[in-house]
Amino acid sequence: MAYSKEEILPILLHISRNASNQEELLTTFPDAGSLLEEFVQEGLLELNYHHFYMITEKGMKTIRKLVEKRSHHKHGSKKKPPKRKGLIQLAILQLLNEAPRHGYQVMKLLEERSEGHYSPSAGTIYPALQDLLDRDFIGVHEQADKKVYVLHTTGLEYLKDVVQDEEQFWEDWRFKLMWKQSKEAALLKEQFEKFQLEYHYALRSVMGNPQKANDLISILEDSRQKLVNLSKHDVEGGEE
């Protein structure tokens, strides 16, 4: 895509906030006609059955990347890539706690333990194994031309801190996998990413005008209280 971020970001951000048809968009962005067609072809936008442009997951990722690049350029720093962590790494440690395994065994066992809810690929498993090696949670030995992964003491200690019930672990792991793949999880993730993006821009506005700080605090307090009210019944019900 041969367009500058100054052209791309305002349009994508506008659509992420409010789905708009072409007429509305061209009123705000008169030169956006060819860009909109390009964005659809690139998978950044999609047209719904009412012919309104909607932001896609790829479009949201593009917005985040553009915002991060702008922030890095402004502050003259580079963001360190986060360490991998999550369901797959934890499941690998649990498997290696049972016995040393080579990579293919790890892949097949994860598929079995998921009961069909997860089909791991080499592109996911081997980077996860490398991450655990980098963190010294596991080690690797050569056996019959195969790399066999073993659990280190540091990995075992981490596992004991995180996993309270080994027998319950795989059931909980499968449930979390099913949730992550659900439509509801995808919709919540999309809305949360949009919220983070709007908070980022609101914070920049407050930095430029500190008098707006109380307004932003009020919005956050209101949102937090609504979350408390949403979960309060379930939490109190579980304590009865």
QUIFEN-V529658 format. One record per residue. N is the residue number from 1. RES is the residue in one letter. NEAR is the number of other ideal C-beta (glycine too) atoms within 12 Angstrom. Layout:
BEGIN
n=N res=RES near=NEAR
n=N res=RES near=NEAR
END
This chain:
BEGIN
n=1 res=M near=19
n=2 res=A near=9
n=3 res=Y near=22
n=4 res=S near=14
n=5 res=K near=21
n=6 res=E near=15
n=7 res=E near=21
n=8 res=I near=31
n=9 res=L near=29
n=10 res=P near=25
n=11 res=I near=40
n=12 res=L near=42
n=13 res=L near=31
n=14 res=H near=29
n=15 res=I near=38
n=16 res=S near=36
n=17 res=R near=21
n=18 res=N near=18
n=19 res=A near=24
n=20 res=S near=29
n=21 res=N near=20
n=22 res=Q near=27
n=23 res=E near=16
n=24 res=E near=19
n=25 res=L near=29
n=26 res=L near=19
n=27 res=T near=14
n=28 res=T near=21
n=29 res=F near=27
n=30 res=P near=14
n=31 res=D near=15
n=32 res=A near=29
n=33 res=G near=17
n=34 res=S near=19
n=35 res=L near=32
n=36 res=L near=37
n=37 res=E near=17
n=38 res=E near=20
n=39 res=F near=36
n=40 res=V near=27
n=41 res=Q near=16
n=42 res=E near=21
n=43 res=G near=18
n=44 res=L near=33
n=45 res=L near=37
n=46 res=E near=23
n=47 res=L near=22
n=48 res=N near=16
n=49 res=Y near=8
n=50 res=H near=12
n=51 res=H near=18
n=52 res=F near=20
n=53 res=Y near=35
n=54 res=M near=30
n=55 res=I near=35
n=56 res=T near=27
n=57 res=E near=22
n=58 res=K near=22
n=59 res=G near=34
n=60 res=M near=31
n=61 res=K near=22
n=62 res=T near=31
n=63 res=I near=37
n=64 res=R near=25
n=65 res=K near=21
n=66 res=L near=30
n=67 res=V near=31
n=68 res=E near=23
n=69 res=K near=21
n=70 res=R near=22
n=71 res=S near=20
n=72 res=H near=15
n=73 res=H near=14
n=74 res=K near=12
n=75 res=H near=11
n=76 res=G near=8
n=77 res=S near=11
n=78 res=K near=11
n=79 res=K near=15
n=80 res=K near=7
n=81 res=P near=10
n=82 res=P near=8
n=83 res=K near=15
n=84 res=R near=23
n=85 res=K near=19
n=86 res=G near=21
n=87 res=L near=31
n=88 res=I near=33
n=89 res=Q near=33
n=90 res=L near=31
n=91 res=A near=40
n=92 res=I near=44
n=93 res=L near=41
n=94 res=Q near=36
n=95 res=L near=40
n=96 res=L near=35
n=97 res=N near=28
n=98 res=E near=22
n=99 res=A near=15
n=100 res=P near=23
n=101 res=R near=31
n=102 res=H near=26
n=103 res=G near=32
n=104 res=Y near=20
n=105 res=Q near=26
n=106 res=V near=40
n=107 res=M near=29
n=108 res=K near=19
n=109 res=L near=25
n=110 res=L near=38
n=111 res=E near=24
n=112 res=E near=19
n=113 res=R near=29
n=114 res=S near=27
n=115 res=E near=16
n=116 res=G near=13
n=117 res=H near=24
n=118 res=Y near=28
n=119 res=S near=18
n=120 res=P near=30
n=121 res=S near=17
n=122 res=A near=17
n=123 res=G near=14
n=124 res=T near=25
n=125 res=I near=32
n=126 res=Y near=24
n=127 res=P near=22
n=128 res=A near=35
n=129 res=L near=40
n=130 res=Q near=23
n=131 res=D near=26
n=132 res=L near=38
n=133 res=L near=28
n=134 res=D near=21
n=135 res=R near=22
n=136 res=D near=18
n=137 res=F near=35
n=138 res=I near=36
n=139 res=G near=23
n=140 res=V near=26
n=141 res=H near=17
n=142 res=E near=12
n=143 res=Q near=14
n=144 res=A near=8
n=145 res=D near=8
n=146 res=K near=16
n=147 res=K near=23
n=148 res=V near=23
n=149 res=Y near=37
n=150 res=V near=30
n=151 res=L near=31
n=152 res=H near=24
n=153 res=T near=15
n=154 res=T near=19
n=155 res=G near=32
n=156 res=L near=22
n=157 res=E near=17
n=158 res=Y near=25
n=159 res=L near=28
n=160 res=K near=18
n=161 res=D near=13
n=162 res=V near=24
n=163 res=V near=22
n=164 res=Q near=11
n=165 res=D near=13
n=166 res=E near=18
n=167 res=E near=11
n=168 res=Q near=13
n=169 res=F near=25
n=170 res=W near=27
n=171 res=E near=17
n=172 res=D near=22
n=173 res=W near=33
n=174 res=R near=24
n=175 res=F near=20
n=176 res=K near=22
n=177 res=L near=28
n=178 res=M near=20
n=179 res=W near=18
n=180 res=K near=21
n=181 res=Q near=19
n=182 res=S near=15
n=183 res=K near=12
n=184 res=E near=13
n=185 res=A near=17
n=186 res=A near=17
n=187 res=L near=13
n=188 res=L near=15
n=189 res=K near=20
n=190 res=E near=24
n=191 res=Q near=19
n=192 res=F near=17
n=193 res=E near=25
n=194 res=K near=28
n=195 res=F near=21
n=196 res=Q near=20
n=197 res=L near=31
n=198 res=E near=24
n=199 res=Y near=20
n=200 res=H near=23
n=201 res=Y near=26
n=202 res=A near=23
n=203 res=L near=23
n=204 res=R near=18
n=205 res=S near=18
n=206 res=V near=21
n=207 res=M near=15
n=208 res=G near=12
n=209 res=N near=14
n=210 res=P near=13
n=211 res=Q near=12
n=212 res=K near=18
n=213 res=A near=17
n=214 res=N near=13
n=215 res=D near=17
n=216 res=L near=24
n=217 res=I near=18
n=218 res=S near=15
n=219 res=I near=21
n=220 res=L near=20
n=221 res=E near=14
n=222 res=D near=14
n=223 res=S near=20
n=224 res=R near=14
n=225 res=Q near=14
n=226 res=K near=13
n=227 res=L near=16
n=228 res=V near=15
n=229 res=N near=14
n=230 res=L near=12
n=231 res=S near=14
n=232 res=K near=14
n=233 res=H near=12
n=234 res=D near=13
n=235 res=V near=13
n=236 res=E near=11
n=237 res=G near=9
n=238 res=G near=9
n=239 res=E near=8
n=240 res=E near=7
END
